[in-house]
Amino acid sequence: MALHCFTQLGRKARCKLLLSPSWLFRGPLSAHSSSSSSNTADGFPAGNHLIYTQEHFALRSSLRQIIDKEINPFVDKWEEEGHFPAHQVFKSLGKAGFLGVNRPTEYGGMGLDFSYSTAVAEELGNIRCGGVPMAIGVQSELATFSLARFGSDELKREFLVPAIAGDVVTCLGVSESGAGSDVASIKTKAVRKGDDYIINGDKMWITSGCQADWMCLLANTSEGPPHRNKSLLCLPMKLPGVHVAKKIDKMGMRSSDTAQIFFEDVRVPSKYLIGEEGMGFTYQMLQFQEERMWGAASVLEQLENVVQETIDYTRQRKAFNQPILHNQTVHFCLAELATEIELLRSLLYHAVALYIRGHDVTKFASMAKLKAGRLSREVADRCLQFWGGMGFTNEVLVSRSYRDTRLLSIGAGADEVMLSIICKYMGILPKK
Ligand SMILES: Cc1cc2nc3c(=O)[nH]c(=O)nc-3n(C[C@H](O)[C@H](O)[C@H](O)COP(=O)(O)OP(=O)(O)OC[C@H]3O[C@@H](n4cnc5c(N)ncnc54)[C@H](O)[C@@H]3O)c2cc1C
């Protein structure tokens, strides 16, 4: 079966195929796969890859077809318009299974381990902007993480199944106007009244907040200590009292809508609580681990594309009678950046390999996230320089990357928060 047929199979068939021992543990490629797919992008046999098998590459190759046909041709338009049609794009990704790779099969997911989500995140880096991959990640990884792990069967049927199928758009509501890095200090409250919670407060910077059908909301459900008084709730966005106040105008990630949202006496049934009351902060911290690895994975291909396009441009662009690439300062710099990207990739694979074996990878995930943010800034900035005036236009990937990847050092825990976590694990963070 050719790999491109993979997504055309029904969901059950895909899961069965990916999970069947013959597919998972086959050695070198059998005759039914195309020969070009037997190698990774670097030309190494897929069987020799640190964390990816042939099945990871099959998944990536199927996703690449959707990206090339249904996403990349429209990215410039979506960037200009300041949003992308999330319902339409997610339907297509959901149909092919990409919104539930790491989610249980009973709810429409593929039931695969996190290395497959990493492979998907890497491939999404080939989308020619950061906004669309970010919104996909919010849907497939962030907003549904706790629901899939800790939610009741009833809740999963109501909210998780349509999210995986791509029938709805979801968002994650953690940050507030007064609390971003310091998640414990959020102020939004969900007060229990009879069989309902009454929600009041605000959420800020909410990705896909203008289009979302439901939000995974973090709110204070009691007056107790800040790490034990929070809960996660599934909050339908069309309820009375949910006000999407504004779409935030941003310097980058232009195609992703980002909202500020207010809640005024919003009433949700108590059965919409995810897992146990008071465990929301803990669930959220668990989710951040995956988010940080996913974020690092999602940027690798984009950085490589920026370096490659810079090589292509500087090879044909001449100054002082020679290609710009022939200046040692230019080609050495590009070689250095390529080396750094490879180092980040190795760190990420190390973290993912340990994670899927059940280890606590908080330190490595934080290191990968920190490095991904800093390296993205460096790659975009140094490459942009070699494009001269062209790098300052909106017509090239490097300038979009310069604007989009800047977020990586801020969102999902700023660089300084990552450094604090790493210090804690090194035993050098002073006690308060
Ligand atoms: C485009 C975009 C999309 C987003 N999407 C979502 C979303 O979908 N859902 C969601 O909940 N949130 C989302 N966020 C919010 C994001 O996670 C927060 O912006 C981030 O956590 C930082 O919080 P803050 O902006 O309030 O910065 P602040 O907490 O005010 O921090 C500002 C700066 O202070 C410094 N700082 C903070 N803490 C320390 C420290 N301990 N030591 C030293 N320096 C420190 C850092 O440099 C930091 O950047 C998004 C943000 C953006 C911009």
The ligand as an ORCA input file, in Angstrom:
! r2SCAN-3c Opt
* xyz 0 1
  C       0.047     34.804     20.471
  C      -0.173     34.258     21.840
  C      -0.948     33.125     22.004
  C      -1.207     32.611     23.285
  N      -2.072     31.557     23.428
  C      -2.492     31.220     24.678
  C      -3.557     30.286     24.864
  O      -4.090     29.723     23.900
  N      -3.964     30.015     26.126
  C      -3.392     30.590     27.215
  O      -3.808     30.302     28.331
  N      -2.383     31.491     27.078
  C      -1.932     31.810     25.842
  N      -0.925     32.744     25.683
  C      -0.356     33.368     26.873
  C       1.088     33.019     27.136
  O       1.193     31.716     27.629
  C       1.606     34.085     28.095
  O       1.792     35.274     27.329
  C       2.895     33.707     28.776
  O       2.654     32.683     29.703
  C       3.537     34.895     29.498
  O       2.599     35.528     30.335
  P       2.401     37.126     30.259
  O       2.224     37.511     28.853
  O       1.348     37.479     31.210
  O       3.800     37.706     30.726
  P       4.191     38.054     32.232
  O       3.834     36.968     33.146
  O       3.707     39.420     32.541
  O       5.779     38.102     32.099
  C       6.421     39.106     31.314
  C       7.901     38.804     31.250
  O       8.440     38.835     32.567
  C       9.541     37.987     32.644
  N       9.375     37.041     33.762
  C       8.251     36.381     34.124
  N       8.492     35.584     35.187
  C       9.802     35.737     35.495
  C      10.665     35.175     36.471
  N      10.226     34.263     37.349
  N      11.961     35.566     36.483
  C      12.421     36.489     35.592
  N      11.648     37.047     34.649
  C      10.361     36.674     34.594
  C       9.623     37.232     31.309
  O      10.581     37.834     30.492
  C       8.242     37.414     30.736
  O       8.229     37.347     29.314
  C      -0.612     33.233     24.409
  C       0.196     34.355     24.239
  C       0.406     34.886     22.987
  C       1.232     36.134     22.859
*
